[in-house]
Amino acid sequence: MVPKALIGALTGLALAGFAASQAFAEEEQPYMVVSHEIPEYLPGAVPGDVAAGRKTAITKSKGNCLACHTMPIPEQSDHGLTGPGLTGVGSRMTEGELRLRIVNPKIVNSETMMPAFYKSKGLHRVLKKFEGKTILTAQEVEDIVAYLVTLKDE
């Protein structure tokens, strides 16, 4: 039998971890856009991890890609339809094009509904505690890019 005090402590830690995961990531670092892509890794990031990218992409408090896109994620039944499908996106776009669309898709399409996941400046109506912070870290962007480039047409 687990003591109620221990259950309460563990629940509190779990909720604190959940709240921390809801926080925005970091201050945006400068990057270079060349011909509608960001050809280089974001500052401070290393080559992305495919498994971490898949997880970040489908985590509701992070990428939340499934809110708007269909993806080859069979364990999740609820996929959005407002954005283009991402199955095969690695055959249609380069790594740099994908990176730009995650970092700030409004550079490519000013009318897009997709949020800029690595933008912290020039935003409007941001809660005070999130001002100056990005949704994803530079490394999380690189991880998602690494995952998306694996989604090739068969």
N, C-alpha and C positions, 0 to 999 in steps of 0.2 A: 504494500500500500504506500503510495507516495503522499507525503505530508502536504497539506493545503498551502503552507507557506512556500514550499519549494515549487509547487505548481504556479503560484502567484508570481514568484520571482522569474521563473522560466517564461511565463506569459509576458511579463513586463519586458524581458530581454528580447523576445520575439517581436513585440510591438515596436520597441526602440529600433531594432534592426530594420523593420519594415519602414518606419518613418525615415530612417537615414537613407534607405534606398529610394525614397521619394524625392530627396533633395536633388537639386541640380548639381552639376558636376564641377566645373572649373571655369576660370576666366579664359575666354577665347584667345588663342595665340595667332599671330599673323601667318598667313599662308598665301601662296601664289596661284591665281587662276590663269590658265593658258588655254586658249581656244576651247572654251566650255568644258574644261576639266581641271582638276587639281592633280597634276601628275606625280607629285611627291607626297610621301607620308606626312601627316600633320606633325608640327613641331613637338618633340618629346615622345612621339609614338614609335613603335617598332612594327615590323610586319605583323599583320593581324593573325589571330587564332580562329580558325574556322568554327570549332565547337563553341567557343565563347561568343563568337559573332552570331551564331544561330540562336543561342540562348538569349542574348541581349536583344536581338531583333524581335523575338516573340514575347519578351517580358513586358507586361503592361506598364510598369513604372519606368521603363527605359525606352526602347525603340518602338514598341507597340505597333509594328508594321502590319500585323493582322487586322488592326482596326480599319484600315483602308485598302489593303492589298490581299489578293489571294496568293498563297505560297504553297510549296510542296511540304506542308506540315500536317500530315494526316492525323496526328494525335490531337489537333485542335480543330474543332468542327466549325467554329464561327470565324469566317474570313470576310473582310470588307470588300466592297465593290466600287468605292469611289475613286480609287487609284488604279493604275494599270497592274495587271497580274505580274508577279515577279518570277514565275516559273520560266526558266530560260533566259532571264535577264543577263546572265553572264555571257551569253552568246550575242546579245544585242548591244551591250555597252562595255566600254573599257573600265578598268579599275579606276582611272582618274575621273571618268564621267560619273561613275557610281559615287565616288567620294564627294564630288561637288554636289550631287543631288541630295546627299545626306547632310552635308555641312550646311548648305544654303541653297535650296532648290529655286528660290526666287531669282537667283542670278540667271537661271535658264528660262524660267517662266514666272514672270511677276504676278500672274493671276493664280498660281497654284495654291491649293489649300494645305499642302504639306508644310509642316513646320521646319524651320531651320534648326537642326539638332546640335550644331556647333556654332552658335551665334550668341553673343552676350551683349552686343552694343547695338544701339539704334532700335531697340524693341519698345513697344508701347503696352501699357496696361499690364505690367509685370508686378507680381507681388513683391513687396519690399525685400523680403528674405531671399528672393531669387534674382534680384537685380545684379547684373554683372556676372551671372553664372550661365553656363551652357547646360543643355539637357543631357548630352552625352560627353564623356571625356574624349580627348583625341584618340586614346587607345581603343575605346569602345567603338568609335567610328571606324577605325582600321579593322577591328575584329568583324564588324558587320560587312564591310567591304570584302574582306577575305572570304566570308561566307557567301555573299551574293555572287562573286565571280565563279563560284563552283556550280551555280545553278545554270547549267548548259542545256540547250535543246538536244534532244536525243536523236 
